[in-house]
Amino acid sequence: MVRPLIAAPPTIQFAAIRHFHAVIGMIAILVSLGFSYFLFVGSPSEGFVSWLYLPLTGLSLVTLFLKQHDLQVAPNSGEMFRGMIGLVVFAMLAPIVIPRYVPHSEIVPIWIAPLILLATSLVSSLLFIKSLLSQLDSISQIMVSCEQTTIAMNCPPSQLWAEINRDFQNNWVRNVPNRSYMNLPPDVLSGDRGSFQGHILEETQPQATSTATFQNVLDALGVPYARYLVFLCSWGVLLSFATTILAGRFASQFIDMSYIEISRSLLTVFALGTSTVATFRVGHILWSRMYFKSRITWIETSGTFQASELEAGSQFVGRVRSRSKLIRIEDATLRVWVTDIVSVTFGRHSRRFIMAMAPADGIAKSIAERLVNFSRTQSMIVAPTSERDAEHVKNLLRFEKVVKSDLSRSDNHSRIADSSRS
């Protein structure tokens, strides 16, 4: 029994790595913030230390959520790990070391803004990781179908490409041309004899498969990955409501606040709004997952050729003859690979990743048989095919009969004259 392979697309893998590092970093900063609060509360350095956590939290953690386009390229895990270690060390030591070398100043402390940013982002990352781990893909098989046979034909091998293109067109999905990745027709113009190779690789237009749809929220809660995605979106909605309510409450009190209090209020609302945006952005990665099915066909032909001439018709008594220069191919190799693939993408502008490949033995065999039959039925004698050519041939044959009859009459007359003389 073949056990399925559990895997995830690179986009999901990179997102999991980043969020795992982000969770470790946020926990370290959160612990550092708690220690700093109890160490510096009421001291002259409390304000400076509390304000230090704003850039430390925002620049080091929020960028992990907002730079979603970087997830299309494999990150350097070593650099990410070293950056995470540096972040943890800086978060633990900076609040203690920096105040010793910075002049003391009376700054109003602000602990609530970095605390909100850390706590809300931590919840979003944990929900994202839980939903991600609940939607791992099961790869049942990675196989292709291959048919190998030999062909013999008395015409250029590139003539097969016309039949291949017609066969591809008959199988276009919704009359949309295939995606062509390689098209190298065999070339036999190098001389009277030699070798040739030809390759063509095309993929049918990917069709979206039936994705999971839910009639209501209760149906979504019954599926593990959808349940946590619903929780993540609900968490984002709650954060947006909290941001709106908090902003409205502070706005009504601005007239009685000092400049420092207004700054603290704006930073608190900004931190809550940033967490809201980050929550919806990280959830968009999983909501935008789309699966597609398509068929890839790769046809290869290789062998040797030899040029020759062919004459058809009577050389001495006939006046209708055909002479052709043809390319003769014997025992050329023909290979056909066909596979049905399942690919996944995240949004319209992201790359596709192949998740499974299924064989299509019947399709590969039928393509090979059609090409072999096509090569056998190729004509090697040049003959007129239009109606005007047929009329000309008839007139030529009629004229030939007339000439023959005239020649026979003249021969008879000469024989009679010779006999009368004698």
HELIX and SHEET records of a PDB file:
HELIX    1   1 PRO A   10  PHE A   40  1                                  31    
HELIX    2   2 GLU A   46  THR A   57  1                                  12    
HELIX    3   3 GLY A   58  VAL A   62  3                                   5    
HELIX    4   4 THR A   63  LEU A   66  1                                   4    
HELIX    5   5 GLN A   68  GLN A   72  5                                   5    
HELIX    6   6 SER A   77  TYR A  101  1                                  25    
HELIX    7   7 ILE A  112  LEU A  133  1                                  22    
HELIX    8   8 GLN A  159  ASN A  170  1                                  12    
HELIX    9   9 VAL A  217  LEU A  221  1                                   5    
HELIX   10  10 PRO A  224  GLN A  253  1                                  30    
HELIX   11  11 PHE A  254  ASP A  256  5                                   3    
HELIX   12  12 TYR A  259  TRP A  287  1                                  29    
HELIX   13  13 ASP A  361  ARG A  376  1                                  16    
HELIX   14  14 GLU A  387  ARG A  421  1                                  35    
SHEET    1   A 2 LEU A   5  ALA A   7  0                                        
SHEET    2   A 2 ASP A 137  ILE A 139 -1                                        
SHEET    1   B 5 SER A 145  MET A 153  0                                        
SHEET    2   B 5 SER A 322  PHE A 346 -1                                        
SHEET    3   B 5 ARG A 289  ALA A 312 -1                                        
SHEET    4   B 5 ARG A 193  GLU A 203 -1                                        
SHEET    5   B 5 ARG A 179  LEU A 184 -1                                        
SHEET    1   C 3 SER A 145  MET A 153  0                                        
SHEET    2   C 3 SER A 322  PHE A 346 -1                                        
SHEET    3   C 3 PHE A 353  PRO A 359 -1                                        
SHEET    1   D 4 SER A 145  MET A 153  0                                        
SHEET    2   D 4 SER A 322  PHE A 346 -1                                        
SHEET    3   D 4 ARG A 289  ALA A 312 -1                                        
SHEET    4   D 4 GLN A 207  ALA A 208 -1                                        
END                                                                             
